[in-house]
């Protein structure tokens, strides 16, 4: 998986994580898989998601890690009964969704590997610029 157990420590304590994953690591792993697929849906058109989510260790993007954890924790909290969803989870989910839409629209440019064509040009960039070669003859 893209996320490690240590990644969660920045946003939730180990005891709280055990509670929201209902003492079953497979529940969290399922939520992680769903979160990665959710992110891929927003990023696939512009970024190489296979390379992005294959990264390990310090090569991983820290903002992406944090937002993935937010999505996983939101999903895990959603499965709890009653009004056990913390307000911070709702706020961070809204922030996450806004960030993903901004990426999809090209309003923000995270440092993710882009999709390249065979000749090395970036097809993830919606704007192409340049000009024709200068002609040497004048009429």
N, C-alpha and C positions, 0 to 999 in steps of 0.2 A: 504494500500500500504506500501511497504518497506520504501519509501522515504517520508519525511515530507516537508512542505513548508519551514521550517527553514533550512533544509539541503542545499537548493539551494543558500542561502546567501553567502556561502563561495566561490562560483564561478560566480555568476551573481547577479546584483541588481534586486530588486523587479520590478522596472519599465521596465528594459530590458527583464525580464522574461515574463511580460505581453505582450510585443511586440512579442516575438518569439513564444509564445503560442497563439497568435492572440486573446488575451483577452477572451480565452475560456479554462477553466481548464480541460475540458474533452479531449482536444487535448493533453495536457501534460500528463494526466492520461493514455491515449492510448499509448503515447510514452514510459511511464514508464513500462507499461505492456509488450510492445515489447522488451524493454531493459532487463527486468528480464528474459524473455524467451530466449533472445540471450545469456545471461550469463549462464543460466541453461544448454544450449547446450554444453558449454565448460566445465562446472563443474560437470555435472551429473554422469559421470563415476567414479569419485574419491571422491566426497563429497556429503553429504546428503543435497540436495538443498531445500528440504521441511523444514527442521529444520533451515537452514541458512537464508532463506527468510521469515521465520515466526518470527525471532527475532525482538525485538522492543527496543526503547530507547538506552541506553548506551551499551546494549549487542550486538548491531550491529557492524560489522567490519568497521572502519573508512575509510580504503583504498577502500573497496568495495563500500561504499557510494559515495565516490568521483568519482570512475570510472563509477558507474551507472549514476550519474549526468552528467558526460561527454558524455555518450552514449545518454542520453535523450536530452541534449542540441544540440548535433550533429544532431540528428533526427529532432528536432524542427527547427534548422537553415537550414536544407536541404529543408524544405518546403517553405522557403522564396524565393521570385523571385530574379533573377539576381545573382550578385556576392556578396551577403550579408553574405556569410559564412566567419567568422573571421578566420584568419590563425591559431590562437591559438586552435580553435576547431578542425581543421584538424590535427595539431600536437598532440593534446591530444588524438584524436581518434586513430592515429597510435600507440601511446604509449599504449593505452588501448588494442588494438588488439594484440600487441606484448606480453603484460602481460598475456592475456588470453591464448595465445598459449604456453607460458612458463609454466603456470599452468597445461595445458593439457598434456604437455610433461613430467611434473614432475621436471622441472628445478628450479621452485620456489615453496615453500611450505607455502601458507598462513594459518593463524590460523582459518580454517573452520572446522565444524564438519564432520568427515569422515563417510563413509558408513561402518557399522559394521554388522557382521553376528550374528546369534543367540548365538553362543558360545563366542562372544566378540572379536574375532580376526578381525583385520583391513583388509578388502578386498580392500580398496582403495590404499594400499601400493603395488606397483608392485614387490617389492623385498622381498622375504621371506628368513629368515636366521635361523640358528640353526644347531644342529647335532643330531645324534642318541644317545640313552642312552648308557652309558659306560657298556660294558660287564665285568662281574667279573671273568670269567674263561680265562685262558691263554692256548694256545695250544702248 
